[in-house]
């Protein structure tokens, strides 16, 4: 029997997710009469337990796991370890409408792949295409293949010339870790001793409540002054809920105060859900403003992501940004870098910068614009396959409209961009990658050599 099941998160567009689930399982049933599935979207622990019980009673030879929206990797890992069968994760692109990212399915695929590969499980995956015949072929290949779970190796990066590197003279860097990473985000794990001894970074643990208290103490005149400055470069601020806007501005000043108090170089921040549910605003805009000052702020308490951005800042002396890969388009030979709205304003395509609210949580402040065109360097301090390494890749932002609300850019990785993205996922790369404008790839490879950290590319 060929099993199937589907994951979703209720903060995304569940109706749209249901339609994608229906489309995928109908395709599977058109290929084989032996399809057997759990037909309820798995959105919580109670339904997850029912799904595990279902597959305990109904053993399958292979299983399709439909990643209809973004989810964390907790269930995928538990499920794979429990059933011990070949798994193919199926993800769903969505139109680049400039509106809400309704599914964010591909980022969920990325997160799940990293977690499984880190735990010595090598799944297959499919990114659905517009052509149903192509999808049938991809599904059939998984069903019929005996060559499943082949590991993908990246190639060793080589620098053409020795470049000066900030690590030769820099003091130990200090990163503030505010809160803890969300459950199921194995991509945000780190080893404190390894961070200190191998990466020359000292971590300062800060409670999320400390950020909230620091922010509450910001005076009204400071908030008013900052609001006026924001209004000078973002359109639409008058349409925001002003009390929530003020709270968001206070988070920016709270971060700035903690930076000075602890002498920090960067942050890794548990940005959700508590900033929404407990403090009452989005932290994306404040983090974007810190990013503009080259004080990088990594989402989801992603320490190695924050270190990645800080290294780019030190080498390039220009702002960097941590992003998700949320779309891969073979026909267009491109992918999309996106995050909720924390790109620094200097990265905005001219004439596109406006304020926004979070697409799922409906609170300000977010930056909302398309990334400007230009050459970029993509970088990640990675624990792919549970080994510390650097990943470096050259790319370019293409001159395109904003793909999804928030801050996004359409990315070219040269020829066969989609295939390169797939190799990133199959190699176990984290769901966050950092980038900066310009080509600093040689400096990063040199840095890896100097720090005795294996450095890879595609």
C-alpha positions as CSV (number, residue, x, y, z in Angstrom):
1,X,0.0,0.0,0.0
2,X,1.0,3.6,-0.7
3,X,0.1,5.8,2.2
4,X,-0.7,9.5,2.3
5,X,-1.4,12.3,4.9
6,X,-1.3,16.1,5.0
7,X,0.0,18.8,7.4
8,X,-1.2,22.3,7.8
9,X,-1.1,25.2,10.3
10,X,-4.3,27.1,11.1
11,X,-2.6,30.6,10.8
12,X,-2.4,30.0,7.1
13,X,-5.2,29.6,4.5
14,X,-6.7,26.3,5.5
15,X,-9.3,26.3,2.8
16,X,-6.6,26.7,0.2
17,X,-4.6,24.0,1.9
18,X,-7.6,21.6,1.8
19,X,-7.9,22.2,-2.0
20,X,-4.2,21.4,-2.5
21,X,-4.6,18.2,-0.4
22,X,-7.6,17.1,-2.4
23,X,-5.7,17.8,-5.7
24,X,-2.7,15.8,-4.6
25,X,-4.5,12.8,-3.2
26,X,-6.7,12.6,-6.3
27,X,-3.6,12.6,-8.5
28,X,-2.1,9.8,-6.4
29,X,-5.3,7.8,-6.6
30,X,-5.3,8.2,-10.4
31,X,-1.8,6.5,-10.5
32,X,-2.4,3.7,-8.1
33,X,-5.4,1.7,-6.7
34,X,-3.3,1.0,-3.6
35,X,-3.5,4.5,-2.1
36,X,-4.5,4.5,1.6
37,X,-4.6,7.7,3.6
38,X,-5.4,9.7,6.6
39,X,-7.9,12.2,5.3
40,X,-7.9,15.0,7.9
41,X,-5.5,17.9,7.8
42,X,-3.1,17.5,10.7
43,X,-3.2,20.8,12.5
44,X,-2.6,19.9,16.1
45,X,-1.3,17.3,18.5
46,X,-4.6,15.6,18.9
47,X,-5.1,15.0,15.2
48,X,-1.4,14.0,14.9
49,X,-1.9,11.2,17.5
50,X,-4.9,10.0,15.4
51,X,-2.7,9.9,12.3
52,X,0.0,8.0,14.1
53,X,-2.5,5.4,15.3
54,X,-3.9,5.1,11.8
55,X,-0.5,4.2,10.3
56,X,0.2,1.9,13.2
57,X,-2.8,-0.1,12.1
58,X,-2.4,0.3,8.4
59,X,1.2,-0.5,7.4
60,X,2.3,1.1,4.1
61,X,5.4,0.4,1.9
62,X,5.9,4.1,1.1
63,X,4.3,7.3,2.2
64,X,3.5,10.7,0.6
65,X,3.4,13.5,3.2
66,X,1.7,16.5,1.7
67,X,3.1,19.7,3.2
68,X,0.1,21.9,2.4
69,X,1.3,24.9,4.5
70,X,4.3,25.8,6.5
71,X,4.6,23.8,9.7
72,X,7.4,23.1,12.2
73,X,9.2,19.8,11.9
74,X,8.0,18.2,15.2
75,X,5.4,15.9,13.6
76,X,7.4,15.0,10.5
77,X,10.4,13.8,12.6
78,X,8.2,11.9,15.0
79,X,6.3,10.3,12.2
80,X,9.3,9.3,10.2
81,X,11.0,7.8,13.2
82,X,7.8,5.9,14.1
83,X,6.8,4.4,10.7
84,X,10.4,3.8,9.4
85,X,9.3,3.8,5.8
86,X,10.4,5.8,2.7
87,X,8.8,9.2,2.8
88,X,8.3,11.7,0.0
89,X,7.4,15.3,1.1
90,X,5.2,17.0,-1.4
91,X,5.1,20.8,-1.4
92,X,2.9,23.3,-3.2
93,X,4.0,26.5,-4.9
94,X,1.5,29.4,-5.0
95,X,1.1,32.3,-7.4
96,X,3.4,35.3,-6.9
97,X,0.4,37.7,-6.5
98,X,2.1,40.3,-4.3
99,X,-0.5,39.5,-1.7
100,X,-0.6,37.2,1.3
101,X,1.7,34.2,1.4
102,X,-1.2,31.8,1.8
103,X,0.6,28.5,2.2
104,X,4.4,28.9,2.6
105,X,4.5,25.2,1.9
106,X,8.0,25.2,0.4
107,X,9.6,26.7,3.5
108,X,7.9,23.9,5.5
109,X,9.5,21.4,3.1
110,X,12.9,23.0,3.7
111,X,12.4,22.9,7.5
112,X,11.3,19.3,7.4
113,X,14.1,18.1,5.1
114,X,16.8,19.7,7.4
115,X,15.3,18.0,10.5
116,X,15.0,14.6,8.9
117,X,18.5,14.7,7.3
118,X,20.0,15.9,10.6
119,X,18.5,12.7,12.2
120,X,19.9,10.4,9.5
121,X,16.7,10.1,7.6
122,X,16.9,10.8,3.9
123,X,13.5,11.6,2.4
124,X,12.5,12.3,-1.2
125,X,10.6,15.4,-2.1
126,X,8.5,16.9,-4.9
127,X,7.6,20.5,-5.6
128,X,4.4,20.3,-7.5
129,X,4.3,21.8,-11.0
130,X,1.5,23.3,-13.1
131,X,1.6,20.4,-15.5
132,X,-0.4,17.4,-14.2
133,X,1.5,15.0,-16.4
134,X,4.8,16.1,-14.9
135,X,3.4,15.6,-11.4
136,X,2.2,12.1,-12.3
137,X,5.7,11.3,-13.5
138,X,7.2,12.6,-10.3
139,X,4.7,10.7,-8.1
140,X,5.3,7.5,-10.1
141,X,9.0,7.7,-9.8
142,X,8.8,7.7,-6.0
143,X,6.3,4.8,-6.1
144,X,8.4,2.7,-8.4
145,X,11.9,3.6,-7.4
146,X,14.2,1.3,-5.3
147,X,16.8,4.0,-5.2
148,X,15.3,6.2,-2.4
149,X,17.2,8.3,0.1
150,X,20.4,8.9,-1.8
151,X,22.4,11.6,-0.1
152,X,23.3,14.8,-1.9
153,X,26.8,16.2,-1.4
154,X,27.7,19.8,-1.9
155,X,31.1,20.6,-3.5
156,X,34.0,22.0,-1.6
157,X,34.3,25.8,-2.1
158,X,37.7,27.1,-3.3
159,X,38.9,30.7,-3.2
160,X,40.9,32.0,-6.1
161,X,42.9,34.4,-4.0
162,X,43.7,35.0,-0.3
163,X,41.5,37.9,0.9
164,X,41.8,39.8,4.2
165,X,39.2,38.7,6.7
166,X,37.8,40.4,9.8
167,X,38.5,37.2,11.8
168,X,42.2,38.0,11.7
169,X,41.8,41.0,13.9
170,X,38.3,41.0,15.4
171,X,37.4,40.7,19.0
172,X,35.0,38.0,20.1
173,X,31.5,38.9,18.8
174,X,28.6,39.1,21.2
175,X,25.1,38.0,20.2
176,X,22.0,38.5,22.4
177,X,19.7,35.5,22.4
178,X,16.2,36.7,23.4
179,X,14.0,33.8,24.3
180,X,14.2,30.3,23.0
181,X,13.5,28.9,19.5
182,X,10.0,27.6,18.8
183,X,9.2,23.9,19.2
184,X,10.0,21.9,16.1
185,X,12.5,24.3,14.7
186,X,15.6,22.1,14.6
187,X,17.0,24.5,12.1
188,X,17.6,26.9,14.9
189,X,19.6,24.6,17.2
190,X,23.2,25.3,18.2
191,X,26.0,24.1,20.5
192,X,27.1,26.9,22.8
193,X,30.6,25.6,23.3
194,X,31.0,25.1,19.5
195,X,29.7,28.7,18.9
196,X,32.3,30.0,21.4
197,X,35.3,27.9,20.4
198,X,34.8,27.5,16.7
199,X,33.0,30.7,15.7
200,X,34.5,33.1,18.2
201,X,31.1,34.2,19.4
202,X,29.9,34.8,23.0
203,X,26.2,34.4,23.6
204,X,24.2,36.5,26.1
205,X,20.9,34.9,27.1
206,X,18.1,37.5,27.6
207,X,14.5,36.7,28.7
208,X,11.8,37.8,26.3
209,X,10.2,39.6,29.2
210,X,13.3,41.7,29.6
211,X,12.8,43.0,26.1
212,X,9.2,43.8,26.8
213,X,10.0,45.6,30.0
214,X,12.8,47.6,28.3
215,X,10.3,48.5,25.5
216,X,7.6,49.6,28.0
217,X,10.0,52.1,29.5
218,X,10.5,54.0,26.2
219,X,9.0,57.5,26.6
220,X,6.3,58.9,24.3
221,X,8.5,61.7,22.9
222,X,11.1,59.2,21.7
223,X,8.3,57.1,20.0
224,X,6.9,60.2,18.4
225,X,10.2,61.2,17.0
226,X,10.9,57.8,15.6
227,X,7.4,57.6,14.1
228,X,8.1,60.8,12.2
229,X,11.3,59.4,10.8
230,X,9.6,56.2,9.7
231,X,6.8,58.2,8.0
232,X,9.5,59.8,5.9
233,X,10.4,56.6,4.1
234,X,7.4,54.3,4.5
235,X,4.0,55.0,2.9
236,X,0.8,54.1,4.6
237,X,1.7,54.5,8.2
238,X,-1.4,56.7,8.9
239,X,-3.5,53.7,8.0
240,X,-2.0,51.5,10.8
241,X,-3.6,50.9,14.2
242,X,-1.6,53.6,16.0
243,X,-1.4,52.1,19.4
244,X,0.0,48.9,17.9
245,X,2.3,51.0,15.7
246,X,3.7,52.8,18.8
247,X,4.2,49.4,20.6
248,X,6.2,48.2,17.6
249,X,8.4,51.3,17.7
250,X,9.0,50.8,21.4
251,X,10.3,47.3,20.6
252,X,12.9,48.9,18.3
253,X,14.1,51.1,21.1
254,X,14.0,48.2,23.5
255,X,16.3,46.3,21.2
256,X,18.6,49.3,20.9
257,X,18.7,49.7,24.6
258,X,19.6,46.0,25.2
259,X,22.3,46.3,22.5
260,X,24.0,49.2,24.5
261,X,23.4,47.6,27.9
262,X,25.1,44.3,26.9
263,X,27.5,45.6,24.2
264,X,26.0,43.3,21.6
265,X,26.8,42.9,17.9
266,X,23.7,41.1,16.8
267,X,20.5,39.4,18.0
268,X,18.7,36.1,17.7
269,X,15.1,36.7,18.8
270,X,12.0,34.6,19.5
271,X,9.9,36.9,17.5
272,X,6.6,35.0,17.7
273,X,4.1,34.3,19.0
274,X,4.6,36.3,22.2
275,X,5.4,39.7,20.6
276,X,1.9,39.4,19.0
277,X,0.0,37.7,21.8
278,X,1.6,39.2,24.9
279,X,3.0,42.6,23.8
280,X,0.6,43.4,21.0
281,X,2.6,44.2,17.9
282,X,4.9,42.8,15.3
283,X,8.6,42.8,15.8
284,X,9.5,42.6,12.1
285,X,9.7,46.4,11.5
286,X,11.8,47.0,14.6
287,X,14.2,44.2,13.5
288,X,14.4,45.7,10.0
289,X,15.4,49.0,11.6
290,X,18.1,47.3,13.6
291,X,19.2,45.4,10.5
292,X,19.7,48.8,8.7
293,X,22.1,49.7,11.5
294,X,24.0,46.5,10.7
295,X,22.9,45.0,14.0
296,X,21.4,41.8,12.6
297,X,18.2,40.4,14.0
298,X,17.5,36.7,13.3
299,X,14.0,35.4,13.6
300,X,12.9,32.4,15.6
301,X,16.0,32.7,17.9
302,X,18.1,31.3,15.1
303,X,21.6,31.8,16.6
304,X,23.6,30.4,13.7
305,X,21.4,32.5,11.4
306,X,22.2,35.6,13.4
307,X,25.9,34.7,13.3
308,X,25.7,34.3,9.5
309,X,24.3,37.8,9.1
310,X,26.8,39.3,11.5
311,X,29.7,37.7,9.6
312,X,28.3,39.3,6.4
313,X,28.0,42.6,8.1
314,X,31.6,42.5,9.3
315,X,33.0,41.4,6.0
316,X,30.9,43.6,3.7
317,X,30.1,46.6,6.0
318,X,26.6,46.6,4.4
319,X,23.3,45.4,5.9
320,X,22.5,41.7,5.6
321,X,19.2,39.8,5.8
322,X,18.0,36.4,6.9
323,X,15.3,35.0,4.6
324,X,13.2,31.9,3.8
325,X,13.0,30.3,0.4
326,X,9.3,30.3,-0.3
327,X,8.9,29.6,-4.0
328,X,10.8,27.6,-6.7
329,X,9.8,28.0,-10.3
330,X,11.5,25.7,-12.9
331,X,9.8,27.5,-15.9
332,X,11.0,30.9,-14.7
333,X,14.4,29.6,-13.5
334,X,14.0,31.5,-10.3
335,X,13.2,31.2,-6.6
336,X,11.8,33.7,-4.1
337,X,13.5,35.0,-0.9
338,X,11.0,36.3,1.6
339,X,10.5,37.2,5.1
340,X,7.5,38.7,7.0
341,X,8.8,42.3,6.7
342,X,12.3,42.7,8.3
343,X,14.4,43.7,5.3
344,X,16.3,47.0,5.9
345,X,15.1,50.0,4.1
346,X,18.3,50.3,2.0
347,X,17.4,47.0,0.3
348,X,14.1,48.4,-1.1
349,X,13.5,48.7,-4.8
350,X,13.0,52.4,-5.4
351,X,9.4,53.6,-5.0
352,X,8.1,50.4,-3.5
353,X,8.5,50.9,0.3
354,X,5.4,51.0,2.4
355,X,4.3,49.9,5.8
356,X,2.3,46.8,6.4
357,X,0.7,44.4,9.0
358,X,1.6,40.8,9.5
359,X,-0.2,38.6,7.0
360,X,-1.2,36.0,9.6
361,X,-1.3,38.0,12.8
362,X,-2.7,41.3,11.4
363,X,-0.5,43.6,13.5
364,X,2.1,46.3,12.6
365,X,4.9,47.1,11.9
366,X,6.2,45.4,8.8
367,X,8.3,46.7,5.9
368,X,6.5,45.9,2.7
369,X,8.5,46.1,-0.5
370,X,10.3,44.4,-3.3
371,X,14.1,43.9,-2.9
372,X,16.2,46.0,-5.3
373,X,18.0,44.3,-8.2
374,X,21.7,43.5,-7.8
375,X,24.4,40.9,-7.3
376,X,24.2,39.1,-3.9
377,X,26.2,36.6,-1.8
378,X,24.2,33.9,0.0
379,X,25.7,32.5,3.2
380,X,24.8,30.2,6.0
381,X,26.7,29.0,9.1
382,X,25.1,25.5,8.9
383,X,24.6,22.4,10.9
384,X,23.4,20.4,7.9
385,X,23.8,16.7,8.6
386,X,24.7,17.8,12.2
387,X,28.2,19.0,11.2
388,X,29.4,22.6,11.5
389,X,30.1,24.0,8.0
390,X,29.8,27.2,5.9
391,X,27.6,27.3,2.8
392,X,28.4,30.0,0.2
393,X,26.6,30.7,-3.1
394,X,26.5,33.6,-5.6
395,X,23.2,34.9,-6.9
396,X,21.3,38.0,-8.0
397,X,18.0,39.7,-7.2
398,X,16.0,40.2,-10.4
399,X,14.1,43.4,-11.0
400,X,10.6,42.2,-10.3
401,X,7.5,43.3,-8.3
402,X,7.0,42.1,-4.8
403,X,6.0,38.5,-4.9
404,X,4.3,38.3,-1.6
405,X,3.3,40.9,1.1
406,X,6.2,41.6,3.4
407,X,9.7,41.9,1.9
408,X,10.7,39.6,-1.0
409,X,12.9,39.3,-4.0
410,X,13.0,37.0,-7.1
411,X,16.4,35.3,-7.1
412,X,18.5,33.9,-9.9
413,X,21.2,31.4,-9.1
414,X,22.5,31.3,-12.6
415,X,21.6,28.5,-14.9
416,X,19.1,25.9,-13.5
417,X,18.2,27.9,-10.3
418,X,15.5,25.4,-9.4
419,X,17.9,22.5,-9.5
420,X,20.3,24.4,-7.2
421,X,17.5,25.1,-4.8
422,X,16.6,21.4,-4.7
423,X,20.3,20.5,-4.0
424,X,20.2,23.0,-1.1
425,X,17.2,21.2,0.4
426,X,18.6,17.7,-0.3
427,X,21.8,18.7,1.3
428,X,20.0,19.5,4.5
429,X,20.4,23.3,4.5
430,X,18.4,25.2,7.1
431,X,15.2,27.1,6.2
432,X,17.0,30.5,6.9
433,X,19.8,31.7,4.6
434,X,21.5,35.1,4.9
435,X,22.5,37.3,2.1
436,X,24.1,40.7,1.4
437,X,24.5,42.8,-1.8
438,X,27.8,42.4,-3.6
439,X,30.2,39.5,-4.1
440,X,32.1,38.6,-0.9
441,X,32.2,34.9,-1.6
442,X,36.0,34.7,-1.7
443,X,36.2,36.4,1.6
444,X,33.8,33.9,3.1
445,X,35.7,30.9,1.8
446,X,38.9,32.4,3.1
447,X,37.2,32.9,6.5
448,X,36.2,29.2,6.5
449,X,39.8,28.2,5.8
450,X,41.1,30.4,8.5
451,X,38.7,29.1,11.0
452,X,39.2,25.5,9.9
453,X,35.5,25.1,9.0
454,X,34.6,23.1,5.9
455,X,33.1,25.4,3.3
456,X,30.8,24.3,0.5
457,X,28.9,25.6,-2.5
458,X,26.9,24.1,-5.4
